Amino acid sequence: MKNLLYYYKKALKSGFALGAFNFSNLETLKAIASACEKSKSPAIIAVSESALNYMGDEFIVENVKIIKNHCKAPLFLHLDHGKSFDVCKKAVDLGFDSIMIDASSSPFEENVSLTKKVCDYAHNKGIFVEGELGQLAGIEDNVSVEENHFTNPQKAKEFVKLTNVDSLAVAIGTSHGAYKYQGESKLRFDILVQIEKNLPRFPLVLHGASSVNKEYVDIINNNGGNIKNAKGVSEELTKMAVQMHNVVKINIDTDLRMAFTAGIRKSMNENPENFDQRKYCLLGQKYVEDVVSHKIKYLLNSENKI
Ligand SMILES: [Zn+2]
């Protein structure tokens, strides 16, 4: 099978990006795989450290193996926001395709030294490593940051050289979670351009890129939920980052959680007599598949790229 680097290079050349879709249950994983297969799109399936703990290491690895074997689109298992050498090592040893070491909350030198240590270990086993420089505001799983610290373009070049990472997550104004902006969403394309000048043709990653679709927020709120003032990044802005710049991986988690919750709430509300979880999970699964298909087609441009 073609590896992740092949698709990063292809994405850089042809102006598309791979979706990195987070999952923490089987329904979401199946929905992602189904959407990718129908759209003939490669994708990254991502688990955070807390998702690993929630589902169990072996459960994830074995189920992903089965899903990968049956899916006609290439899926790459990725560790999202590994915070320590030990958790990154564990993911490498479990057979992940790619890992992220996130030491972005540490001072530059510490970030470099931990990222390099992880790269040395992972590269030895042929596993790709994503590092992060700069910090995104927001809350997601075990990552919580109060304000944005944009990536320093000069430091980005130094960081890549010193650590040997394969891709770099940059902070240009996206943020984690469902409450990203109070006003209009903004991305610092000027910083992105500077980073690209310093790191030509180098794969860049945007985290916290959910658009928080109003349609699903409304379904949740109309069916007993209470989600107020949720706001994501406009898809037009993220699309520009993909089409005009070197962004080859876009992380999407919140949008899938919203869709799954919307499906379950709607199904439960409309069928109060039902207690068969397969019925309400099915609508959640369908909504997740709809979102992934939409992202592939309109945001990532990764349709028919396998
Ligand atoms: Zn993230």
Residues whose N, C-alpha, C, O or C-beta is under 5 A from the ligand:
A	BS01	ZN	H207 G208
